[in-house]
């Protein structure tokens, strides 16, 4: 029995240390860059899409589908504190004077340490008319 414990003792200690390093890495959710780690959770929120202009021209904007479903992931503590107000869904209409039923990509700004997984729908239909 004693030989079973002491044989290859160095390899056994190395294995335990390696297992602890792997466990701490997984437990902390991987890297801190905001990428999804092994212990990340997902959250889905519904957000209202806002239009953003470069100039403040008085324009009438109609976004036909003005809500999007946003799915994000991150560490459990960051996702638990996340509210829909922390996610900003916008349509960049800079330089666009007029449009009729034109599709524009929805851009979503997320806080640090949160990864954007999906935006549904990814595009929204916008009609822009100038005030006259």
N, C-alpha and C positions, 0 to 999 in steps of 0.2 A: 504494500500500500504506500509506503514512504517513497518508493522508487517512482510510483505513478505521479506523485506531486512534484518531485524534484527533477525528474527527467525533462530536458528541454525547458528549464525554468525561464531562461532568457526570452524564448519565443512566446511563452505564456504571458509574461509581463508586457512584452511588446504588443501582443494581441489585445490585452486589456486596455492599454493606453490608446491604441488605435481605435478601439470601440468607443472609448470615451470622447475622443476628438470628433468622431463621426456623429455621436449622439448630441454633443453640444452644437455642432454645425446645423443639424436638422432641427433641433429645438429652437434655435434662434432664427429660423426661417431663411437660412441662406445668407446672401449678401445684403448689405444695407442700401444698395443702389435703388431699391424700389421694385426690383424684378420679383416675380413670384417665387418664393422659396417653397420648400417642401411642406411647410406648415402655414400655407396661406389660405385665406378664406375669400369667398366671392360675395358680392352684394349687388343687387339690381335696384336701380332707382329710376323713377320717371321724372324727366326734366322738361321744362318749357324752353323752346328754342328762341333765342334773341337774335335780332339782326344787328350787325355792326357795320357802320359806314365810315369811310375815311373823312369825308366832309359832311357837314351838317346841312345838307340840302334838304329842303322840306319835301320829303317824298312819302307817298303812301305805300306801305309794304303789307302784302297779304301773304302769310306763310300758311299754306293749305293744311299741312300736318304740323302743328306747332308744338307737339310733344314727342319726345324720343325716349326709348328705354335704354339706359346706360348700365352696362355690366362692368364692374371693376373687381380687382383682387388686391390683396395686401395682407400684412400680418394681422392677426386677430385683434390686437389692441388698436391699430390704426383704423381698421374697418368698423370696429364697434363705435368709434367716435365720429365716423363719417356720416354726414347728413346730405340730403339732396342739394342744399344750399352751397356745399363745398364743391359741387360739380357744375361747370358752366358750359352749356351747350349753345354754340353760336353758329350763325351763318355769316361769313365774311362777304359783304356786298360792296367792298371798296372799289371805286371806279366804275360801278354799274349804274347807269342812268335810268334805264328802263328795261323791263323784262316781262314776258308774258308766259306763264306756265313753264318756267325754266327751272331745271333741277340744279341745286347747289349742295355741295358736300357739307355735312354737319361736323364741326370741329368741337371737341370736348376738352376742356382744361381740367386736369385733375391735380390734387395736392401732391406734395412730395411723398414718396414711399407708397404710392397707389399706382397700380398698373391698369390701364384701360384695356379691357378685353373685347368689348363689342358695343356698337351703337346700332339700334334698330328703330327706324330705318336709317341707313347711312346717308341718304340724300333726302332733301325735302323740296317740294315744288313751291316756287316763289313767284309772285306777280308784283312788279314795281311800276307805279305810275307817278309821273311828276305832277306837282301841283301847278295849276295854271291860273 
